[in-house]
């Protein structure tokens, strides 16, 4: 036995050879201590007094420590610290297996990324999984947290989520609610509202909304929201994710009384879901053996109408086939079959090519017309660097489609060839030159004209068209140390088979000037005009002749901003904007904040925006109220910050 009783710091990058069947072993750590002991067999290290053990990305500090080199296990007692990237825990006892990177901490607490925790026992299942018993968790940094979750059991997946079971939510010293389980996503910028939100809306009247992040198990979790309305039917939302297998996901959704935006779903917006209606939605994504995948998005509306799509895809290298069945509000695919090659390099030429053939039958719901469609798409493109500051790109596309209707057979060809040249001129400008030729022949079914999703054909208006583009983006020029000037020029000419010529050109000028350390002035002028005629409404531009002046001030507690836009050609003001923000005790928590903004449209003689928000801001939560004067809507809410 080797024993050093003197106060000695020993640093060992240990390579012990000791007598047991495994032979020579290398211990992947270094150790420092006042007193260090290695037993005769070389299997056990005993250290005491300012013990420090360093692994690759882990540091252990302790009063006393033992390391079993055979079991690869550390026992630390006394005042123990566990320090890792994004993780810092202290406790009275630690058992840690550095081979398996697993262990447990008793009577411990500290920081797991941005969370402050304390627990009777922390089990380190892996570097991405920490299980806590009888735990307190908060995102507050103060010694006495403003809010906390107190749970019988909690699991932290660093950078991903916190899951707590049999959990109480405390606001200061007050126990407000108890949940069987609660889930908090730990992504940056996430806010959580674990207590009811109170509000008023012109359509809903007074309302109370409760949002609940429900966790069942690692494969099943979701969000429930219930909103009681005094004027309208109550709103209910259930949105769950079920990971059936590693590569198979099911997402059931149920909504009663959809909001004004119909949940950002195009089909439902077109369906014009009325208040008090409901719909169910089932999203499925699955990846199977042999590179086969299935995706579906089905919606069942309250009048017993089923819409959605089902898609099967299989890939092999760059080749694929796809079967798509679609039933929507306008037409049905019965079904749509595609066979193609994804974009890939062609024989080491630098050219990227793609191809697809498809066959489908469309059934239009209103007219009951059926159309059989065959389509071939080919494309190739190439990017080439002429110099370090010059790039030339080219692209060619071809599409041929054939249609069989009840009364006639049609054929339509569309092809396009384009070149783009980009040149960077140091300290002057970036130049873009573009040329494109688009040609068409044949016809598409007349019913297609009602749906932009089905065709982009312009053959009935012009058989070909060419575009010539020139854009200059000027580099910012510093003036006098606190001023900056920027500019830009743009021009486009379009020519058509109809012999029409359409020109659009203009320029932009901008100047920013610092007026002291807190005030900035900005002037921007934009001019855009047109000459000639175009047979295509999509090519028309909106004329501009606008001068905008903006002034902003940013102080310690007060910030102000405003802008005014003036139309020179019409000699009239168009838009005015104003913003104000006030902070008390800025830079130190807690503080009050007041923010207000307004935007006025002189042409319509009405406000597009009038908002006011008052908040009490803490290090880990915000409590506030807001009111929208235009929408006649406001809320009072508490938001926890993670």
C-alpha positions as a printed Julia matrix, in Angstrom:
642×3 Matrix{Float64}:
   0.0     0.0     0.0
   1.17    3.44   -0.88
   0.1     6.18    1.49
   1.01    9.85    1.6
  -0.08   11.56    4.8
   1.36   14.93    3.81
  -0.79   17.55    2.12
  -0.02   16.57   -1.45
  -1.81   17.22   -4.7
  -1.36   14.19   -6.9
  -2.35   14.36  -10.54
  -2.65   10.92  -12.09
  -3.44   10.23  -15.68
  -3.67    6.65  -14.44
  -2.45    3.63  -16.29
  -2.52    0.92  -13.63
  -1.66   -2.68  -14.24
  -3.2    -4.76  -11.5
  -3.73   -8.44  -10.81
  -7.08   -9.66  -12.03
  -8.29  -11.52  -15.06
  -8.98   -8.49  -17.22
  -5.28   -7.68  -17.31
  -4.07   -4.14  -17.92
  -6.71   -1.38  -17.62
  -6.56    2.32  -18.33
  -8.56    4.59  -16.02
  -9.87    7.51  -18.11
  -9.55   10.21  -15.49
  -7.16   12.37  -13.54
  -7.38   12.92   -9.77
  -6.14   15.5    -7.26
  -6.38   15.15   -3.46
  -4.74   16.09   -0.17
  -4.49   12.4     0.74
  -4.41    9.61   -1.83
  -4.35    5.82   -1.27
  -3.96    2.99   -3.78
  -4.47   -0.53   -2.35
  -1.97   -3.34   -2.96
  -4.02   -5.03   -5.68
  -4.34   -1.77   -7.58
  -8.14   -2.11   -7.71
  -9.23    0.66   -5.3
  -8.33    4.34   -4.95
  -9.19    6.13   -1.7
  -8.91    9.93   -1.62
  -9.79   12.61    0.92
  -9.39   16.33    1.35
 -10.25   18.66   -1.57
 -10.75   15.75   -3.94
 -11.1    16.62   -7.64
 -11.65   13.99  -10.35
 -11.73   14.97  -14.02
 -13.15   12.83  -16.82
 -13.35   13.98  -20.44
 -16.26   16.39  -19.9
 -17.11   15.8   -16.24
 -15.65   17.1   -12.96
 -16.39   15.6    -9.51
 -15.56   17.45   -6.29
 -15.89   15.8    -2.86
 -14.61   15.67    0.72
 -14.05   11.91    0.48
 -14.07    9.6    -2.52
 -13.46    5.96   -3.48
 -12.96    4.63   -7.02
 -13.38    0.92   -7.77
 -11.33    0.42  -10.93
 -12.8    -3.05  -11.54
 -16.47   -1.98  -11.36
 -15.62    1.48  -12.81
 -17.62    2.96   -9.94
 -17.17    6.15   -7.88
 -18.49    6.64   -4.34
 -18.31   10.26   -3.14
 -19.53   11.55    0.24
 -19.52   14.8     2.15
 -20.01   17.97    0.16
 -20.18   16.5    -3.36
 -20.38   18.45   -6.64
 -21.11   17.03  -10.12
 -20.16   19.5   -12.89
 -20.77   18.91  -16.58
 -21.63   21.07  -19.58
 -25.02   22.62  -18.76
 -25.23   20.67  -15.49
 -24.14   21.48  -11.95
 -25.42   19.46   -8.97
 -24.42   19.28   -5.31
 -25.42   16.71   -2.68
 -24.39   14.59    0.27
 -23.66   11.31   -1.53
 -22.97   10.26   -5.11
 -22.66    6.79   -6.61
 -21.52    7.01  -10.23
 -20.47    4.4   -12.8
 -18.21    6.19  -15.27
 -18.19    3.22  -17.66
 -21.97    3.27  -18.09
 -22.3     7.02  -17.33
 -25.04    6.24  -14.79
 -25.46    6.95  -11.11
 -27.53    8.46   -8.34
 -27.28   11.56   -6.17
 -28.8    11.8    -2.66
 -30.15   14.99   -1.05
 -29.06   16.93   -4.08
 -29.84   20.14   -5.9
 -28.41   22.55   -8.4
 -28.78   23.39  -12.08
 -29.77   21.26  -15.05
 -29.25   23.61  -18.0
 -31.61   26.55  -17.23
 -33.58   24.73  -14.51
 -32.97   24.98  -10.79
 -33.73   21.66   -9.07
 -33.65   20.02   -5.66
 -34.5    16.41   -4.9
 -34.2    13.68   -2.3
 -32.7    11.5    -5.01
 -31.55   12.12   -8.58
 -30.95    9.11  -10.79
 -28.71    9.72  -13.78
 -30.07    7.16  -16.24
 -27.99    8.64  -19.07
 -26.58   12.01  -20.09
 -30.0    12.78  -21.62
 -32.24   11.42  -18.86
 -32.4    12.51  -15.18
 -35.06   11.08  -12.86
 -35.9    12.98   -9.67
 -37.83   11.81   -6.59
 -39.7    14.27   -4.35
 -38.41   17.11   -6.44
 -38.73   20.85   -6.82
 -38.15   22.32  -10.28
 -38.2    25.96  -11.39
 -36.8    28.18  -14.13
 -36.3    31.03  -11.63
 -32.79   32.02  -10.65
 -33.64   33.69   -7.34
 -33.04   31.81   -4.08
 -36.76   32.09   -3.32
 -38.41   31.21   -6.67
 -41.49   33.08   -7.87
 -42.98   29.82   -9.16
 -42.15   26.14   -8.9
 -43.37   22.66   -9.69
 -43.28   20.3    -6.71
 -43.54   16.69   -7.86
 -43.41   13.23   -6.39
 -41.51   12.19   -9.51
 -39.95   14.22  -12.31
 -37.84   13.42  -15.34
 -35.65   15.97  -17.11
 -34.54   15.42  -20.69
 -32.0    18.27  -21.04
 -32.74   20.55  -23.96
 -35.95   18.65  -24.71
 -38.58   18.54  -21.98
 -39.48   18.25  -18.29
 -42.08   15.68  -17.25
 -43.54   15.76  -13.74
 -46.04   13.37  -12.11
 -48.31   14.01   -9.12
 -47.26   17.61   -9.47
 -48.29   20.76   -7.65
 -47.93   24.23   -9.13
 -46.93   26.93   -6.65
 -46.95   30.67   -7.25
 -44.78   32.12   -4.53
 -46.06   30.67   -1.26
 -49.47   29.72   -2.71
 -50.4    26.27   -3.99
 -52.72   26.95   -6.93
 -53.29   23.69   -8.85
 -52.45   19.99   -8.79
 -51.99   17.9   -11.94
 -51.66   14.12  -12.35
 -48.85   14.9   -14.82
 -47.46   17.96  -16.58
 -45.09   18.46  -19.5
 -42.89   21.49  -20.21
 -40.89   21.73  -23.43
 -37.4    23.09  -22.72
 -36.75   24.7   -26.1
 -35.51   28.29  -26.02
 -38.29   30.88  -25.89
 -41.03   28.47  -24.77
 -43.7    29.94  -22.48
 -46.07   27.9   -20.31
 -49.44   28.93  -18.89
 -50.34   26.46  -16.11
 -53.23   28.55  -14.71
 -56.35   29.93  -16.46
 -56.15   32.89  -18.85
 -58.94   35.47  -18.61
 -60.0    37.57  -21.59
 -62.67   39.28  -23.64
 -63.42   39.13  -27.36
 -66.09   40.88  -29.4
 -67.46   37.51  -30.61
 -66.71   35.31  -27.6
 -67.61   37.81  -24.92
 -65.86   37.23  -21.6
 -63.9    33.99  -21.64
 -61.68   31.78  -19.49
 -59.15   29.47  -21.19
 -57.23   26.63  -19.62
 -54.3    25.01  -21.44
 -52.96   21.69  -20.18
 -49.81   19.94  -21.42
 -50.67   16.3   -20.81
 -48.07   13.53  -20.59
 -49.07    9.86  -20.54
 -45.8     8.14  -21.42
 -42.77    8.82  -23.68
 -44.81    7.71  -26.7
 -48.08    9.49  -25.95
 -48.42   13.15  -25.04
 -50.46   16.11  -26.12
 -52.19   19.41  -25.44
 -55.72   20.04  -24.19
 -57.36   23.45  -24.28
 -60.8    24.43  -23.0
 -62.23   27.92  -23.38
 -65.52   28.93  -21.77
 -67.21   31.79  -23.66
 -70.07   33.92  -22.36
 -71.44   34.75  -25.85
 -70.36   31.86  -28.08
 -70.16   28.11  -27.85
 -67.24   26.83  -25.78
 -64.04   26.0   -27.64
 -62.31   22.64  -27.11
 -59.02   21.53  -28.64
 -57.31   18.14  -28.21
 -54.01   17.65  -30.03
 -51.99   14.51  -29.25
 -48.88   12.82  -30.59
 -48.66    9.04  -30.42
 -45.32    7.48  -31.38
 -46.57    3.99  -32.21
 -43.09    2.79  -33.16
 -39.75    4.48  -33.74
 -40.69    5.53  -37.28
 -44.5     5.53  -37.03
 -46.34    8.57  -35.69
 -50.05    9.25  -35.22
 -51.41   12.75  -34.52
 -55.16   12.85  -33.67
 -56.75   16.31  -33.4
 -60.25   17.32  -32.32
 -61.56   20.89  -32.41
 -64.98   22.16  -31.35
 -65.9    25.74  -32.29
 -62.85   26.58  -34.49
 -61.49   30.12  -34.25
 -61.72   32.77  -36.97
 -58.65   31.45  -38.77
 -60.04   27.89  -38.8
 -56.73   26.71  -37.36
 -54.74   27.81  -40.45
 -56.13   24.91  -42.5
 -56.85   25.78  -46.15
 -59.52   23.11  -46.6
 -61.38   24.27  -43.51
 -61.14   27.93  -44.51
 -62.67   27.1   -47.89
 -65.28   24.93  -46.19
 -66.13   28.02  -44.07
 -66.57   26.16  -40.8
 -69.21   27.99  -38.77
 -69.13   28.67  -35.07
 -70.34   25.73  -32.97
 -69.17   23.31  -35.68
 -66.47   20.74  -34.98
 -63.97   18.71  -36.92
 -61.62   15.82  -36.3
 -58.26   15.38  -37.94
 -55.91   12.39  -38.1
 -52.33   12.8   -39.33
 -50.25    9.67  -39.89
 -46.55    9.43  -40.81
 -44.84    6.08  -41.11
 -41.52    4.8   -42.44
 -41.29    1.06  -43.04
 -38.81   -1.5   -44.35
 -37.6    -1.34  -47.95
 -37.76    2.51  -47.89
 -41.55    2.45  -47.97
 -43.39    5.34  -46.33
 -47.05    6.2   -45.81
 -48.44    9.65  -44.98
 -52.04   10.7   -44.55
 -53.98   13.74  -43.41
 -57.69   13.04  -42.98
 -60.34   15.49  -41.74
 -63.87   14.62  -40.67
 -66.2    17.62  -40.49
 -69.34   17.91  -38.4
 -71.68   17.45  -41.38
 -70.15   13.96  -41.9
 -67.9    14.96  -44.76
 -64.49   13.25  -45.0
 -61.69   15.05  -46.81
 -57.92   14.56  -46.95
 -55.21   12.6   -48.69
 -53.32    9.32  -48.42
 -49.84    8.91  -49.9
 -47.6     5.86  -50.35
 -43.97    6.36  -51.41
 -41.05    4.02  -51.98
 -37.5     5.04  -52.89
 -34.47    3.17  -54.2
 -31.35    5.32  -54.52
 -32.55    8.29  -56.63
 -35.6     6.44  -58.02
 -39.08    6.55  -56.49
 -42.73    5.74  -57.04
 -45.69    7.38  -55.34
 -49.39    6.64  -55.07
 -51.55    9.54  -53.93
 -55.28    9.4   -53.2
 -56.85   12.79  -52.52
 -60.4    13.75  -51.6
 -60.89   17.48  -51.07
 -63.53   20.13  -51.47
 -63.03   20.69  -55.21
 -61.76   17.5   -56.82
 -60.7    13.93  -56.06
 -57.66   12.01  -57.28
 -58.67    8.41  -58.07
 -55.69    7.84  -57.6
 -52.55    9.74  -58.68
 -49.56    7.52  -59.59
 -46.04    8.96  -60.07
 -42.76    7.37  -61.11
 -39.62    9.45  -61.1
 -35.99   10.24  -60.43
 -35.05   12.77  -57.73
 -32.61   15.57  -58.47
 -29.09   14.16  -58.78
 -25.83   14.77  -60.62
 -25.69   13.42  -64.16
 -22.53   11.39  -64.88
 -20.12   13.68  -62.95
 -20.93   16.59  -65.28
 -22.02   19.02  -62.58
 -25.51   19.02  -64.1
 -28.39   18.21  -61.75
 -31.3    16.43  -63.38
 -34.75   15.19  -62.38
 -37.68   13.46  -64.08
 -41.21   12.37  -63.23
 -44.08   10.64  -65.03
 -47.57   10.66  -63.49
 -51.0     9.32  -64.33
 -54.24   10.2   -62.56
 -57.97   10.58  -62.87
 -59.59   13.75  -61.5
 -63.23   13.92  -60.49
 -64.62   17.44  -60.03
 -67.27   17.54  -57.36
 -69.49   20.38  -58.58
 -69.53   19.61  -62.31
 -69.11   15.82  -61.83
 -66.7    15.94  -64.77
 -63.97   13.28  -64.99
 -60.58   13.94  -66.59
 -57.79   11.4   -67.13
 -54.36   13.07  -67.0
 -50.86   11.95  -67.99
 -47.91   14.22  -67.3
 -44.15   14.11  -67.97
 -41.78   16.55  -66.22
 -38.05   16.92  -66.97
 -35.59   19.36  -65.44
 -31.89   20.1   -65.46
 -29.84   22.87  -63.85
 -26.23   23.87  -63.33
 -24.33   26.35  -61.15
 -20.87   27.45  -62.21
 -18.43   29.79  -60.46
 -16.68   31.87  -63.11
 -14.56   33.66  -60.48
 -14.6    34.02  -56.7
 -17.1    36.87  -57.1
 -19.01   35.76  -60.21
 -21.53   32.95  -60.49
 -23.51   31.73  -63.5
 -26.55   29.48  -63.09
 -28.82   27.94  -65.69
 -32.0    25.9   -65.58
 -34.19   24.18  -68.17
 -37.61   22.61  -67.51
 -40.08   20.78  -69.73
 -43.62   19.62  -69.0
 -45.95   17.7   -71.32
 -49.5    16.86  -70.26
 -52.28   14.95  -71.98
 -55.93   15.06  -70.93
 -58.88   12.86  -71.81
 -62.24   14.47  -71.03
 -65.79   13.34  -71.69
 -65.89   15.37  -74.9
 -62.33   15.82  -76.17
 -58.64   14.96  -75.88
 -56.17   17.77  -75.18
 -52.39   18.17  -75.06
 -50.34   20.92  -73.43
 -46.58   21.61  -73.5
 -44.73   24.04  -71.26
 -40.99   24.66  -71.36
 -38.66   27.18  -69.75
 -34.98   28.14  -70.15
 -33.3    30.57  -67.73
 -29.84   32.03  -67.09
 -28.76   34.1   -64.08
 -25.44   35.92  -63.62
 -24.46   37.28  -60.2
 -21.44   39.55  -59.79
 -20.1    41.09  -56.59
 -18.27   44.4   -57.04
 -16.3    45.16  -53.85
 -17.36   48.36  -52.09
 -19.82   49.21  -54.9
 -22.73   46.86  -55.52
 -23.97   43.34  -56.17
 -25.23   42.92  -59.75
 -27.8    40.42  -60.94
 -28.59   39.8   -64.62
 -31.35   37.39  -65.57
 -32.92   36.04  -68.76
 -35.82   33.59  -69.08
 -37.82   32.26  -71.99
 -41.14   30.49  -71.36
 -43.03   28.79  -74.16
 -46.41   27.07  -74.29
 -48.53   25.24  -76.8
 -51.8    23.35  -76.69
 -54.69   23.65  -74.23
 -55.71   22.53  -70.77
 -59.29   21.62  -69.71
 -61.42   24.7   -69.19
 -62.32   23.62  -65.63
 -58.64   23.95  -64.64
 -58.85   27.73  -64.96
 -60.79   27.89  -61.69
 -57.98   26.25  -59.69
 -54.44   27.64  -59.45
 -53.27   24.34  -57.92
 -53.94   22.44  -61.13
 -52.3    24.6   -63.79
 -50.13   27.65  -64.4
 -51.0    27.73  -68.1
 -51.04   31.1   -69.88
 -51.35   29.59  -73.36
 -54.73   31.22  -73.95
 -53.12   34.64  -73.44
 -49.69   34.28  -75.06
 -47.78   31.36  -76.56
 -44.4    32.56  -75.33
 -42.85   35.24  -73.13
 -39.32   36.45  -72.3
 -38.03   38.25  -69.25
 -34.88   40.38  -68.93
 -33.82   41.41  -65.4
 -31.23   43.83  -64.05
 -30.84   44.45  -60.31
 -28.14   46.42  -58.51
 -27.94   46.26  -54.71
 -25.6    48.96  -53.5
 -23.21   48.4   -50.62
 -23.81   50.6   -47.61
 -21.68   53.76  -47.53
 -20.68   55.16  -44.13
 -20.86   58.95  -43.84
 -19.27   60.9   -41.0
 -19.04   57.94  -38.66
 -22.73   57.97  -37.64
 -24.5    58.06  -41.01
 -25.07   55.37  -43.61
 -26.33   55.62  -47.2
 -27.72   52.69  -49.19
 -29.26   52.39  -52.62
 -30.6    49.96  -55.18
 -31.73   49.85  -58.82
 -34.02   47.36  -60.51
 -35.44   46.92  -63.98
 -37.32   44.28  -65.95
 -38.5    43.99  -69.53
 -41.06   41.41  -70.61
 -41.85   40.65  -74.26
 -44.7    38.46  -75.47
 -45.86   36.57  -78.54
 -48.69   39.12  -78.73
 -45.99   41.74  -79.54
 -46.69   43.49  -76.25
 -43.7    44.94  -74.38
 -43.9    45.65  -70.66
 -41.2    47.49  -68.71
 -40.97   47.89  -64.95
 -38.13   49.84  -63.36
 -37.3    51.86  -60.29
 -34.84   52.64  -57.55
 -34.53   52.84  -53.78
 -32.57   55.33  -51.67
 -32.03   55.19  -47.93
 -30.19   57.21  -45.33
 -29.75   56.52  -41.61
 -28.25   59.06  -39.24
 -27.45   58.73  -35.56
 -28.49   61.83  -33.6
 -26.49   61.3   -30.46
 -26.15   57.99  -28.66
 -29.86   57.23  -28.27
 -31.69   58.75  -31.24
 -31.74   57.6   -34.87
 -33.26   59.15  -37.97
 -34.04   57.16  -41.13
 -35.2    58.39  -44.54
 -36.22   55.97  -47.29
 -37.53   56.67  -50.77
 -38.81   54.01  -53.16
 -39.84   54.61  -56.77
 -41.25   51.95  -59.1
 -43.13   52.55  -62.33
 -44.2    50.78  -65.53
 -44.46   51.36  -69.26
 -46.2    49.4   -72.0
 -48.77   46.63  -71.68
 -48.84   42.99  -70.6
 -51.44   40.33  -71.4
 -50.7    38.66  -68.03
 -52.11   40.21  -64.88
 -49.56   38.27  -62.78
 -46.74   40.28  -64.41
 -48.19   43.67  -63.43
 -46.4    45.54  -60.65
 -47.75   47.96  -58.06
 -46.44   51.44  -58.73
 -44.59   53.1   -55.87
 -43.55   56.68  -55.2
 -43.23   56.63  -51.44
 -41.11   58.66  -49.03
 -40.87   57.34  -45.48
 -39.35   59.14  -42.5
 -38.75   57.35  -39.21
 -37.44   58.58  -35.88
 -36.57   56.39  -32.89
 -35.3    57.0   -29.36
 -34.0    54.3   -27.01
 -33.38   55.39  -23.43
 -32.74   53.57  -20.2
 -36.43   53.38  -19.34
 -38.22   54.94  -22.28
 -38.23   54.02  -25.96
 -40.12   55.89  -28.69
 -40.54   55.26  -32.37
 -42.59   56.58  -35.22
 -42.75   56.71  -38.99
 -44.71   58.6   -41.63
 -45.16   57.53  -45.24
 -45.98   60.05  -47.99
 -47.01   59.33  -51.6
 -45.28   61.98  -53.72
 -47.23   61.39  -56.94
 -50.58   61.61  -55.17
 -49.4    64.34  -52.76
 -50.97   62.59  -49.79
 -49.98   60.76  -46.64
 -50.57   57.01  -46.71
 -49.55   55.48  -43.36
 -48.47   56.64  -39.91
 -47.02   54.37  -37.22
 -46.1    55.02  -33.59
 -44.64   52.89  -30.8
 -43.85   53.61  -27.17
 -42.26   51.43  -24.52
 -41.6    52.16  -20.85
 -39.67   50.09  -18.31
 -39.3    50.71  -14.59
 -36.14   49.64  -12.83
 -34.76   48.55  -16.2
 -32.17   45.81  -16.07
 -33.23   44.51  -12.66
 -36.06   42.09  -11.88
 -38.89   42.54  -11.25
 -39.99   45.56  -13.27
 -43.08   46.97  -14.97
 -43.3    47.35  -18.72
 -45.84   49.29  -20.75
 -45.93   48.95  -24.55
 -48.3    50.6   -26.99
 -48.4    50.71  -30.78
 -50.69   52.18  -33.43
 -50.89   52.26  -37.21
 -53.23   54.57  -39.13
 -54.23   54.21  -42.79
 -54.96   57.64  -44.3
 -56.5    56.18  -47.46
 -59.08   54.09  -45.59
 -59.27   56.62  -42.74
 -59.05   53.92  -40.1
 -56.63   52.31  -37.67
 -55.08   49.02  -38.77
 -53.53   48.51  -35.33
 -54.05   49.83  -31.79
 -52.44   47.71  -29.09
 -51.63   48.25  -25.41
 -49.84   45.77  -23.12
 -48.9    46.1   -19.43
 -46.69   43.46  -17.8
 -44.96   42.72  -14.55
 -41.73   41.05  -15.68
 -39.77   38.62  -13.5
 -36.66   36.59  -14.27
 -38.76   33.49  -14.94
 -42.29   34.66  -15.67
 -44.46   37.49  -16.96
 -47.82   38.55  -15.57
 -49.71   40.99  -17.73
 -52.73   42.25  -19.6
 -53.23   43.43  -23.17
 -55.98   45.03  -25.22
 -56.49   45.27  -28.99
 -58.72   48.26  -29.74
 -59.2    47.25  -33.39
 -60.25   43.65  -32.72
 -61.9    44.58  -29.41
 -60.07   41.77  -27.67
 -57.85   41.44  -24.6
 -56.37   38.98  -22.12
 -54.96   38.71  -18.62
 -52.42   35.9   -18.34
 -49.44   34.46  -16.5
 -46.63   33.04  -18.63
 -43.73   31.01  -17.28
 -40.48   31.4   -19.25
 -38.14   28.5   -20.06
